[in-house]
């Protein structure tokens, strides 16, 4: 089992003929992902390493059965690319692109909500990986293995670090949700999915200072999650009033300190590490006790 992404996932890459799209398509294929198509308007009929390129998402889905899109389209064109994927009713759209204007993100997020058919992950995210099954995005495919831990994180680099620190135990799925003010899939969405996944035994949730996403996640955990959750909040050592680099934290200001988020999470039974390594140690303790 895994959440959102599994062995049956057939991936198309929007922007596959570009430099980043080609590079990361090759990385995804190397880690076992079934990449079945690329999409670049005007380049239909071409191939990248034997993978066919189509002019639009609808044609690619019809020809290949693709059910996941990974978007490597420049910010200026990202809104149109995501709306095209939503219009084609692709079940999962992973938006890697950073620097998308917030007005554009708000528009395609609401468009997705109205359609009710497409799950968005991102934007400005590393994507998601179900080790041994599929890898959609830019997460390194060789730093962990299949296991019993579910991971959801705002931070790309902290996603990688936690995966590496617990590589001997392994993960069901690791989801990088992105740090922009408006994102598709949230901490809460992933917590609900991991709670429902029979192979996920422990959940790791990584947040950061600013905003109230972690506090809202804590309220959800209290009422809906029975599995052990380990947390880490980036920013414990930041000076008071300091904001993080992610746009979500900048816009939200310093309303949510690391200490306040830690308190909210611990109040509902989440054990919180003050460093990524401490959080990893807590995961090992919890798994050993199960």
N, C-alpha and C positions, 0 to 999 in steps of 0.2 A: 504493500500500500504506500501511498504518498499523497500529498495534497496538490491539487491544481495541475501537476505535471507528472506524467508516468510513462511507462514503456510504450503505451499506445499513442503518445503525443507525436503528431506529425507537424514539423515546424517549417514555416516560411519566414524568410528574412526580407523585410522591406528596407530597401537601400543596400541590397547585397552586393551590387556592382561597385559601390564606393569603397574607399580604402579601409575604413573601419568595418564596414559590413563584410567585406571579403575576409579580412583578417580574423574577425570573430566567428564568422561562419566556419572557417577552417578549424578554429579552436573547438567549437561546439561539436563538429563532426568527429574530431579526434577524441572527444570524451564520450562518444557513443550516441550523440543525439541524431535522431532521424530527421535531417534537414531535407525536405522534399522539393522546395521551390524558393526562388527569389522573386522579388517584385521591384521593378524600376520602370516607370513610365517611359515609353519610347524604346526600350531595350528588349522587349519581348522577342523570343526566339533565340536569344543568346544563351550561353551556358557559363557557369562558374564551376570549375572542377567537375564537370559532368552534371551539375544540378541545373535544371532548366529555369530560365528567367521569363517572367510574364509581365505584361503591361499593367495589370491591376490585380488586386487581392481576390476579387470574385472569380476571375479566370483561373488563378492559381489554385484556389480551393476546389473549383469544379474539376480540374484536371488531376489533382494530386490527393484530394481528401485532407488537405492541411487543416489542423484545428488549433494551431498556436501561431501567432505572429510575433516576431521580435523586430522592433522598430529602431533602425540605425539611420534615421533620416535627419538632416540638419534642422536646427530649431525653426527656421523660417518656414519649412514645409511640413513640419511634424503634425500640426493640427489637421491638415488635409489628409495626411497619411493615416492618422488614427481614425478619423471619421470614415475614411474609405474602408478600413478594417471593420469598424462597427456596422457600417451599411451592409457589409458582406456577412454579418452575423458570426464572425469568428468567435469561438468560445473564450479564448484567452489572448489578450494583447499586452505584450511586455514592452514598455516604452523606455528604452535605455537613454535616449537623448537628454542631455542637460542643457539648461539655458533657454528652455521653452518659455515664452512670455506667459505670465500667470493668467492673463486674460484668455489666451488660447487654451491653456490647460483647463480653466474653468468651463470653457465652452465644450471641449470634447468630453470632459468628465460628466457634465450634465447630459450630454448627448448619449453617452453610454448608459447612464442611469435611466434615461427615458426609454432606451431600447430594451433594457432588461435581458439582453442576450450575450453581452460581452463583458468579461471580467478584465479590468485594467490593473496592471502592476506597474508602478512608477507614476510619473516620469522621474528622470534623474536617479535611476536606480541601477544596481548591478544585475537585476533579474533574479532567477531562481534556479535551483538545481535539486533534483532528486537523484542522489548518487547511485550510479550503476544503471540508471533508467534513462534520464534525459537531463539536458542542461540548456536553459534558454536565457542567454545573456552573456555577461562577461566574467562570471564567477569562475575562478580556476577549477578545472575538472579533476585535478590530480592531488588535491590537498586533504581529502577525506575519503570516507567509504560509506557504504550503506550501513545504517544502524538504527538505534531506537530513540534518537533525540530529534525534536522539531525545533527549528530556529527561525525567528522573525526579527529583523533588524532594520533600523533606520539608516545605519552606516554601512557602506560597502566594505571599507577596510576592516572594520570590527567584525563584520560577517566572516571575512576570510580568516581573521585571527582566531575567532572562536571555533571555526571549522578545523583549523590546523591544531589548536590546542587539544581538541577532543577527537582527533583523527583516528585514534585507536578504538574509540567507541562507536563513532559513525552517526549518521543522520538519516532520517526519513526524507525530509525536505528542508532546504534552507531558502528563505525568502528575504530578499533585500527590497524593502518597500519604498525606499527613497526618502529624501529629506525636504522636498519642496512643500510649500504651504498647503497645496491641494494635491492629494495623491489618490489613486484608485483604491487598491487593496490596503487595508489598515492593520494595525496590531490586532484589533478585535476580530477582524475577518479571519486572520491566521490562527488566533487562539481558538476560535470556534471550529475551524477545520481540523486543527491538531487534536482537539478534544474528541472529535468524531472519528479520528483515524485510529484503528485498533493497534497499529504497529508503533505509534508514537507513545512512549511511556513518560518522557520528561520534556517539558517545553522551556526553551531559553528565549527571553525577550530582551532585546537591546534597544534602549532609547537614548535620549540626550536632553540636556537642559533646554528650556524654552517651551512654551506651549503647554497644553494639558493632555496630550495624547496618552501619556503613561498613566495619569490619574484616571482617565476614562477607561483605560484598559484594566486598571485595578478594580474599578467598580464592576466591570464585566466579569472578571475572574471570580470575584466574590459570589456572584449569583449563578455563574454558568460553567466554571471550570473545576473539575474534580482532580485532574492530574497535577503533579507537582510542577510549579513554575519557578524558574531561577531568573533573576533580573540583573541587568547592569545598566547604569545610566551614565553616559559619557558626560564629563564636566564636573566631577567632584572637586578637582583641583583648580577650576577656573575662578579667578577673582570675582568677588560679588559684583553683580551687574554685567558681567561679561557674557556675550552671546557667542554661539558656535558659528562655524562657517556655513552650515546648511541654511538655505533660505527660510525654511520653516521656523528655525530658531531665531533668525534675525527679525523676521516680521513679528513674531510673537513676543519679542523682547525677553526680559529676564523674569517673567512672571512665574515660571516653573523652575525652581532651583533643583539641583541634584538631590539635596537633602530632603526637600519636600516630596519629591517623587519617590525617593527611597522609603520615606515614612508611609506614604499612601500605599505602596506595594506591600511593605511588610505588615501593614495593618490587616491585609487580607490573606496573609500567610505566604507571600512570596519572599523567598530568601534572596537578598540583593548583595552582590559583590561590589566592592569599591574599586576593583580593577578587573579587567577581563580575565586575568589569570585566577583571581579569587573566585569569580563567577564559575569558571571552569572547574575549579576544585569543588565547589558546592554541587555542581552537577554530578561529579564522580561520587560524592558522598551519598547523594540521593539515589543514584542508580544502584550503588552497592547495597543500599538498604532495602531495595524493592525485592 
